[in-house]
Every structure is written in structure tokens, then in C-alpha cells.
Amino acid sequence: MIIFDFDGVLADSFNAFYPLIRDAMNYAGLSLTQVQYRNFYIGNVHQSFQDFINNDKKYKIFSRFRKENYDKYYYDKKYKVKLYPGATKFIKKVRKKYILTIASSGRTNNIVDLLEQNHIKNLFSLIMANSDTSKAGMIKEILDKFQAVPEETIMITDTVGDLKAAKKSGLKTVAVTWGFHSAKILKAEKPDYLANSFKMLYKNIKAF
């Protein structure tokens, strides 16, 4: 079985989410650089938001802006999220041999919309996406639901936080370099494999 992170792995979404979070922080009276935003994903991203703001009133202001404007940024023509070139072909290929699932801190309806637009939603056996459950919690739920063996399950992600959660759960890991974290940062976390293309990613998966 494969567990995919979605944003930064299958979906090219950084240019939508960074402006959203930056503007939400600005609305709460805080400034946010791209580097600071990327660093949120070294751990639990939602906990990172809270730790960075460190003020209940400002966090509520931030959260309200983010919630009310999420779709505006996600679907805006300037920022519009799309699948990476090659993602659809890759998913169709690996689905022949693996159960495919998604564990994301995004929103289910947005993920489903994008997958349906590319006619691959039906290739995923489970899509988990919310801000209330940690990535480690999602991994556990997926493993339990499919009665999967951790050592035979692959996590594909673009962030250090996900690598930490996956390794702690005993999963095999592949980090991709085209998402939120650089190859250098990801390599330091020692994933089983590091992929810089979908072609290489497929070879990595076959190597397990």
C-alpha cells in the first residue's frame, strides 16, 4: 500500500497556500516569509501555526481568515492549484500494483475536486484530509482500516514532518524534491529514497 501526502507531492499548491497563509498572518498583524512558511512543515503544520502566532486572539483572527478565504486562493486563476505534470500517468501506473491512499492536512473536497478533474479520483481507496488529526494519526487510521503491515507500506511525501511521522510508524519512505522542502533538508532526515522525478519515484517504489 502507498500513502501519499497530497500537496507538494501530487498537487502543485505552494503558490496558492503560501499567499493564503501569509495574508492570514498579515490580517492578524504578523509577517511571514516563504522560509518561515516552509519551516512550518518540519513538524505538525497546524501546531506550527499556533506556536508561531502564540496568541489566542490573533490565532482566532488568523484561523477565521484562512477558513473564509481557503477556496478563494485554491481556485483563483493566479494561484490555481493543479496536479504536477506526470502525476496522473504515474498514479494510473502504480494503481495496478498498489492500494493508493492519501493523508493530507488540506481539505477533502478540494482534493476530490482536483482528482476528479483529472479522472483519477476512483483510483484512490481512501482520502483522509483534515486539520484536526495529526499525520501520525492519519497513518494509524489508514493502517488499521486496511490491516496493513507498516513495513510493507510506503509513505511518499515532500516534507520533513511527514517523514518523521512515517518513520515513527515504521513505514518505508520516499521523499520527493519538487515540493515544499528542498532535497538537502529532506536528505538530512534520511528517507529510504529521494526522488527528483516521477520516473525516479516509480523506480524507487519498485526497489522495495
N, C-alpha and C positions, 0 to 999 in steps of 0.2 A: 504494500500500500504506500501511496505517496501523499504527504500532507504539504500543500502549498501555502506559503504566505501569498497574498494576492498583490498588494501594492508594492511596486518595485521589483516584482518577480514576473508576473504576467501582465500587470497594468502599469503603463507609463503615467504616473499620477503625481510625481513630486511637484511639478509646476502648477498643480491645482491646489495641493494640500499645503505647501509652504505659504503661498499668499493668503490662504484662508486662516491658518494659524497665526501668521504674522499680523494680519489685520484684526483678528480677535484679540491678540495680545495688545495691540495698539489701542483698541477700544477700551481695554481695561487699564490703559495707562502705562503699558510696558513695551519695550522694543525687543525685537527678536531677529537675529541674523540667521542665515542659512546654516552656518556651522552649528549654532546652538540648537536649531531645529533638528538637524541630523543626529545630534548627540542625544536627543530625547529617546532615540531608538536603541540606545546602548542597554537600556533596561526596559521596564514596563512603560510604554509611552504615556499612558493616561496618568500613571503615578508621577511621571516626569513633569507633566503639565502642572500638577498640583504642587510639586516640590519647587518648580521654577517660580510660580506665582507667589506661593507662600502667604496667601492672604485670602480668607474665606470670601469676603465681599468681592474682591477682584476676580476670584475664581468663578464665582457665580455669573459675573458680567461676561467673562471670557466664554464660559460654557454656553450661555444664552446666545451670544453672537455666533458661536460655532454651530450650534444646533439650528438656528434660524437661517443661516447662510450656507450650510453644507451643500445642498443641491445646487444653489446658485453658482458656486465655484466649480463644483463637479461637472456640471453640464454647460458652463459658459464656453462660448466659441473660442475665446482666447486661451483658456486653460484646459479645455475639454479633455477628460481622461480617455485614453484609448489603450487597446492591447498593444504590446510591443510587436513589431514585425517578426513573424516566425512563431509567435506564441500559439496561434490557432493550429498550425500544422504540427507543432510539437505535441500539443495536447491530444490531438487525434491519433498520433503515433504511439504515445505511451499508454493511452487508454486501452490499447489492445492487450496489454500485459498486466496492467496495474489498476487497482481500485484508486480513484482520484478523489481527494477531499481538499477543502480549503479551510484554513484557520486564519482569520483576519481581524484586525482591530477597527476595520471600516464598517460599512453598513450593508446588510444583506441585500436590500432592494437595489442598491447601486451596483453591487457585484453581479447580481442576477441580470439586471438590465444589460450590462456590458457583455456578459457571456451569451445572452440571448441574441443580441445584435450580431454576434459573430457565430451564432448557431452551434455553440458547444456547451450550453448550459446542461444539457442532458447527459453529458459525458462525466459529470461530477456526481458522485454518490452522496455527498454531504457538503453543505456550505455552512460554516459557522462564522458569524461575524457580529461582534458587538463590543461595546466598551466596558461592560460590566464584568466580563470573565477574562482572567489573565490568559496569556498564550499557553502557559503551562496547564491551566485548567481546561482549555480547549483541546489540547493534545490528549489529555487524560480522557476526556469525554469521547473523543474520536476513537481512541484505542479501545475503550470499553464497549462502545457501540458495535464495533466490528470484530471484537475479541481478537485484536491484532497483537502480534508479538512485537514489542518495541525494537528489538534487534533486527527485525525484518521490515521495519517501517522507515521510510526516508522522508526527512524534512528538507524542503527546498525554500531558502529564504535569502533576503538581501541585507539583513540586519544582525548585529551582534546580540541584541536582546533575544531574538528568536533562536539563535544558535545556542545560547546559554540554556534556554528553556528546553530545547530539543535534546541537548546532550545530557541534561539533568534527568530527562525522562528516558534516557537510554536509546534514543533514536540515532540512526545514521544521518549524516548531514551533508548537504551540498549548498555552498554559498554562491550566489551569482553576483557579478561585479557591475551590473548595469543599473542597479537600484539606488537605495538611499545611502549605503555605506560603501566606501572605496575598497578596492582589493587589499590594500595594505592593512586597513582596520580589520577586515574580515579574516585575513590570513592569520593575524595575531591571535584570533580566537580558536584557531586550529580545527576548521571543519574537515570532514573526511576528504572532500574535494572542493575545488574552486573552479567555477566555470565562467568564461567570458563570452559565451555564445550559446544559443540553444543547441547547436550541433555538438559542442563540447559537453553540455549538460546531459544530453542523451547518452553520450559515451560514458560519462561518469555514473549514470544510473545503471547502465549495463555492467559496469565493473563490480558492482556489489555482489 
